[in-house]
Amino acid sequence: MATDNINGNIYFIDTSSLAEMFRNPHADRLNRIWEKMEELFLNGRIFSHRLVYEEITTDSKRPDLLSKKITPLQAYFRPMSFEQAQLVSDVIKKYPALIDPKNEKEQAAPWLIAAAILEQRQYSLFNPDKMVYVVSEQSGSDPEGFPSIIKSLGLEHLNLSGFYQINNWQ
């Protein structure tokens, strides 16, 4: 099945949106949506970060459906890089509330943002009319929240509903 996505944008998807897709799924609807998502991954149009992958996947002997679906797509979850680390440092200095300093695990949000910024820099050179979006379920109402931070860094934010709409998915 071909996707309806002809807009040429690039998407970086957060754990919250991937989890929302699988929350109370209607099997037929989920299969249709996941088929389109998988096609975007395979066509290099949607990515995420390795830390998101690690948040989703589990070493459990009984992984959930999302974990099973994501595992074959591991290559589309960008690994940490030196360039990302430099950006993560800057982002956290400017927006310290983005992470929980008490959390001992590395947190995905600043790394996902850094990967998206690097993609935007490269992508905008050759496709100035195309956008790089970060897709998450965080609310845009908080001026210091995830969507506001994303926009202040020159990226665009979509929730899952907006992502479906911009791609003309029913």
ABEGO torsion letter per residue (X at the ends): XBBABAAGBBBBBBAAAAAAAABGBBAAAAAAAAAAAAAAAAAGABBBBAAAAAAABBABABBBAAAAAAAAAAAABBBBBAAAAAAAAAAAAABAAABBAABABBBAAAAAAAAAAAAAAAAAAABAABBBBBBBABBAABAABAAAAAAAAGBBBBBAAAAAAAAGBX
